[in-house]
């Protein structure tokens, strides 16, 4: 299992929330997929993981390329 699949299967990770500043658990919400031409125009990864802060419920996105 590669790192991306492993991270998806754990469904949580820990870190500092950029909004509330607390060290907390982030829960995996799912994936956001962009059509390749849209992602390229916006300068985004075509696949983003979505996570929610366990403290303040802020949703953050993480490019899949950041996890590989």
HUNOR-V436221 format. One record per backbone hydrogen bond with DSSP energy under -0.5 kcal/mol. CO is the residue of the C=O (numbers start at 0). NH is the residue of the N-H. E is the energy in kcal/mol with one decimal. If there is no record, write none. Layout:
co=CO nh=NH e=E
co=CO nh=NH e=E
//
This chain:
co=1 nh=5 e=-2.5
co=2 nh=6 e=-2.5
co=3 nh=7 e=-2.2
co=4 nh=8 e=-2.0
co=5 nh=9 e=-1.4
co=6 nh=10 e=-1.2
co=10 nh=27 e=-3.0
co=12 nh=25 e=-3.9
co=14 nh=23 e=-3.0
co=16 nh=20 e=-1.6
co=21 nh=16 e=-2.4
co=21 nh=23 e=-0.7
co=23 nh=14 e=-2.2
co=24 nh=53 e=-2.5
co=25 nh=12 e=-1.8
co=26 nh=51 e=-2.1
co=29 nh=49 e=-2.8
co=30 nh=32 e=-0.5
co=31 nh=47 e=-2.7
co=34 nh=37 e=-0.7
co=34 nh=38 e=-2.6
co=35 nh=39 e=-2.4
co=36 nh=40 e=-1.9
co=37 nh=41 e=-2.2
co=38 nh=42 e=-1.0
co=38 nh=43 e=-2.7
co=39 nh=42 e=-0.5
co=45 nh=33 e=-3.0
co=46 nh=63 e=-2.3
co=47 nh=31 e=-3.0
co=48 nh=61 e=-2.4
co=49 nh=28 e=-3.3
co=49 nh=29 e=-1.1
co=50 nh=59 e=-2.9
co=51 nh=26 e=-2.2
co=52 nh=56 e=-1.6
co=57 nh=52 e=-2.5
co=57 nh=59 e=-0.5
co=59 nh=50 e=-2.8
co=61 nh=48 e=-3.0
co=62 nh=65 e=-1.7
co=63 nh=66 e=-1.8
co=64 nh=67 e=-0.6
//
